[in-house]
Amino acid sequence: MTRDLLALPTNEFIAGIDAVASTFDSASYPQQNLPADDWEHLVKAGVLLPSLPKQFGGRDSHVEMCRIAETTSEWNLALGVHVTVNMALGLRPVAKWAGEDAQQEMLPLFAGDDPLMAGLAATEPGCGSALSSMTTTFEEVEGGYRIRGRKHWQALSFSAHWWLVVARHADSDRREYGYFIVKRSEGFRTIERYEPLGLKVVDYGVNDIDATVPRHRRLKVEGANLGTMVEILLVSRAMMAALACGFLRRVSREAHAYADHRKIGTAPLSTIRFARYRLAAIDTSYTICEALNHYLQTTLDVKADMTLAFPAVQAIKTVASERMLSSALHYQQLAGGEGYRCGSPTNIAGQAALDSRVFTIFDGNNDLLSQQLTEYCLARQASQPLSGFLAGWPLTAPAVTALKPDLSFLDQDLDQEHQVLAGRAIAYLFAAGQVMRWAAETRAAPGRVQAATEFLNHDLVGIAAEFRLLATGILGDADDAVRPPHSAFSHLAQT
Ligand SMILES: Cc1cc2nc3c(=O)[nH]c(=O)nc-3n(C[C@H](O)[C@H](O)[C@H](O)COP(=O)(O)OP(=O)(O)OC[C@H]3O[C@@H](n4cnc5c(N)ncnc54)[C@H](O)[C@@H]3O)c2cc1C
């Protein structure tokens, strides 16, 4: 059946996925792990095909991967996560970095009708942000590699059939990381299930691994640092622009409908001016994420090596996830007590808040990513002050020129806390630049553009205020501060 899908033009193909995704509408779909039968409907509609190369039966399309993430997230954010994990973290690294034997063994299976799933196992109970301290090991054995350790919080922990497992060399004197394709049946065991607060369509848990895999199942990548890990995660992070765009289109629509319908006294909620302010904040977040999604679809290419997109992707992930969460909370506030109900017939605000909460935490927590974005810029500023560097750097220069923000607060010795905040400021500048570019290329309504740049400008002013707050000494003496350990990304930030 999926073979017919290969001939469809993109719009028709995406329309088919959209039709199936509509049956997963978060307003009515149960808050439960996705049953295999339901996943099969999506697989048969071709949801995995864009992430697969053509020679293995796929459609091999960056834009279609993004559009699938967007449309599934509009219907159901958790479904968008499910699909994105499979496409970006499970299949794409194999399609990009595995040898032909491993690709031939695994990828054609995902081009068929079977409801197979694939995930990425990186995080461990003892390490998430600082992956370099992972304890899962690999060693060479006759005919292949033995991988042993414990991972947790993997999306699709219990249900994925194929895994990409990251491990370090068992000889602790050798600083070497390996990436291995492992079938669940080869020794990937879920020993505990987690009950997440949201995103309940996806299953999570603790996974013990003791697997021996043939030699060809090791990805053909550099292992001296975690650079490949970074590259892999840049894809799912970048795709958050698409997830956020779909999710916020829905939240904006639902919040307006609720506010127009709900009466406060005799007049609709939407006639109250502060309620309109909340709606404007939601709409603006949608505008910003639509612009980020435009950048993702037109400038980035998740089929290519994403390494050089590091700073743009750090900005995309942090801004998009912040906007998702703040909008969900505005919507929930507008929905009042009804927004605190599970299964309310009038709104999906409670679910939106729970589902979006984790986006600033997972896939690299936002505070760490912001720090790394600052480190990246500091390593390139040469003799200029940071504000001068940002005025000339292509990713931020358009916004600096247009908004003329006072960035002099950045021109000082930046402690760790300042670096996190500075990274957020840099990300807002990047986002403002993308809003302007998107507006020019799509002839977006000027009102939307102005509101988005005003909100982002306000966010910048807020960061300057936080610098002043820190200057009052609220953190006490810095002498006992311990810098976070080097992360998987430090080599990228510094070089
Ligand atoms: C729903 C969900 C799905 C997930 N999916 C997967 C998956 O598919 N595969 C997988 O391998 N993992 C997955 N994870 C794991 C996820 O990527 C980690 O939870 C995340 O990277 C954070 O690691 P941690 O939980 O160990 O937090 P920690 O490393 O303990 O960090 C805790 C907090 O410390 C603070 N912090 C850390 N570093 C800094 C810094 N430099 N500056 C300021 N503050 C800092 C932040 O506030 C951070 O949130 C998932 C997690 C969740 C919750």
The ligand as an SDF file (V2000), in Angstrom:
LIG
                    3D

 53 58  0  0  0  0  0  0  0  0999 V2000
    9.1930   13.4280   28.2860 C   0  0  0  0  0  0  0  0  0  0  0  0
   10.6610   13.1640   28.1150 C   0  0  0  0  0  0  0  0  0  0  0  0
   11.1050   12.5540   26.9460 C   0  0  0  0  0  0  0  0  0  0  0  0
   12.4540   12.2450   26.7790 C   0  0  0  0  0  0  0  0  0  0  0  0
   12.8720   11.5730   25.6610 N   0  0  0  0  0  0  0  0  0  0  0  0
   14.1490   11.0850   25.6240 C   0  0  0  0  0  0  0  0  0  0  0  0
   14.5650   10.1940   24.5690 C   0  0  0  0  0  0  0  0  0  0  0  0
   13.7980    9.8790   23.6680 O   0  0  0  0  0  0  0  0  0  0  0  0
   15.8300    9.6970   24.6110 N   0  0  0  0  0  0  0  0  0  0  0  0
   16.7010   10.0160   25.6100 C   0  0  0  0  0  0  0  0  0  0  0  0
   17.8210    9.5060   25.6090 O   0  0  0  0  0  0  0  0  0  0  0  0
   16.3550   10.9020   26.5980 N   0  0  0  0  0  0  0  0  0  0  0  0
   15.0940   11.4120   26.6280 C   0  0  0  0  0  0  0  0  0  0  0  0
   14.7080   12.2500   27.6500 N   0  0  0  0  0  0  0  0  0  0  0  0
   15.6860   12.7100   28.6120 C   0  0  0  0  0  0  0  0  0  0  0  0
   15.9180   14.2200   28.5120 C   0  0  0  0  0  0  0  0  0  0  0  0
   16.6230   14.5390   27.3320 O   0  0  0  0  0  0  0  0  0  0  0  0
   16.6220   14.6700   29.7920 C   0  0  0  0  0  0  0  0  0  0  0  0
   15.6400   14.6110   30.8220 O   0  0  0  0  0  0  0  0  0  0  0  0
   17.1720   16.0850   29.6840 C   0  0  0  0  0  0  0  0  0  0  0  0
   18.2690   16.1140   28.8060 O   0  0  0  0  0  0  0  0  0  0  0  0
   17.6150   16.6290   31.0270 C   0  0  0  0  0  0  0  0  0  0  0  0
   18.4370   15.7070   31.6860 O   0  0  0  0  0  0  0  0  0  0  0  0
   18.1030   15.3070   33.1910 P   0  0  0  0  0  0  0  0  0  0  0  0
   16.6670   14.9200   33.2770 O   0  0  0  0  0  0  0  0  0  0  0  0
   19.0890   14.3050   33.6540 O   0  0  0  0  0  0  0  0  0  0  0  0
   18.2550   16.6510   33.9890 O   0  0  0  0  0  0  0  0  0  0  0  0
   19.5840   17.1770   34.7190 P   0  0  0  0  0  0  0  0  0  0  0  0
   20.7590   16.9760   33.8480 O   0  0  0  0  0  0  0  0  0  0  0  0
   19.5940   16.6210   36.1060 O   0  0  0  0  0  0  0  0  0  0  0  0
   19.2600   18.7360   34.7750 O   0  0  0  0  0  0  0  0  0  0  0  0
   18.2380   19.2280   35.6870 C   0  0  0  0  0  0  0  0  0  0  0  0
   18.1460   20.7360   35.5750 C   0  0  0  0  0  0  0  0  0  0  0  0
   19.3990   21.3120   35.9100 O   0  0  0  0  0  0  0  0  0  0  0  0
   19.4730   22.5830   35.3300 C   0  0  0  0  0  0  0  0  0  0  0  0
   20.7210   22.6900   34.5740 N   0  0  0  0  0  0  0  0  0  0  0  0
   21.4810   21.7180   34.0380 C   0  0  0  0  0  0  0  0  0  0  0  0
   22.5340   22.2470   33.3750 N   0  0  0  0  0  0  0  0  0  0  0  0
   22.4370   23.5900   33.5030 C   0  0  0  0  0  0  0  0  0  0  0  0
   23.2040   24.7000   33.0490 C   0  0  0  0  0  0  0  0  0  0  0  0
   24.3350   24.5590   32.3430 N   0  0  0  0  0  0  0  0  0  0  0  0
   22.7730   25.9400   33.3630 N   0  0  0  0  0  0  0  0  0  0  0  0
   21.6570   26.1300   34.0980 C   0  0  0  0  0  0  0  0  0  0  0  0
   20.9020   25.1250   34.5600 N   0  0  0  0  0  0  0  0  0  0  0  0
   21.2810   23.8790   34.2620 C   0  0  0  0  0  0  0  0  0  0  0  0
   18.2730   22.7330   34.4020 C   0  0  0  0  0  0  0  0  0  0  0  0
   17.2640   23.4750   35.0570 O   0  0  0  0  0  0  0  0  0  0  0  0
   17.8470   21.2930   34.2040 C   0  0  0  0  0  0  0  0  0  0  0  0
   16.4830   21.1810   33.8360 O   0  0  0  0  0  0  0  0  0  0  0  0
   13.3690   12.5940   27.7960 C   0  0  0  0  0  0  0  0  0  0  0  0
   12.9120   13.2400   28.9550 C   0  0  0  0  0  0  0  0  0  0  0  0
   11.5810   13.5050   29.1280 C   0  0  0  0  0  0  0  0  0  0  0  0
   11.1230   14.1450   30.4230 C   0  0  0  0  0  0  0  0  0  0  0  0
  1  2  1  0
  2  3  1  0
  2 52  2  0
  3  4  2  0
  4  5  1  0
  4 50  1  0
  5  6  2  0
  6  7  1  0
  6 13  1  0
  7  8  2  0
  7  9  1  0
  9 10  1  0
 10 11  2  0
 10 12  1  0
 12 13  2  0
 13 14  1  0
 14 15  1  0
 14 50  1  0
 15 16  1  0
 16 17  1  0
 16 18  1  0
 18 19  1  0
 18 20  1  0
 20 21  1  0
 20 22  1  0
 22 23  1  0
 23 24  1  0
 24 25  2  0
 24 26  1  0
 24 27  1  0
 27 28  1  0
 28 29  2  0
 28 30  1  0
 28 31  1  0
 31 32  1  0
 32 33  1  0
 33 34  1  0
 33 48  1  0
 34 35  1  0
 35 36  1  0
 35 46  1  0
 36 37  1  0
 36 45  1  0
 37 38  2  0
 38 39  1  0
 39 40  1  0
 39 45  2  0
 40 41  1  0
 40 42  2  0
 42 43  1  0
 43 44  2  0
 44 45  1  0
 46 47  1  0
 46 48  1  0
 48 49  1  0
 50 51  2  0
 51 52  1  0
 52 53  1  0
M  END
$$$$
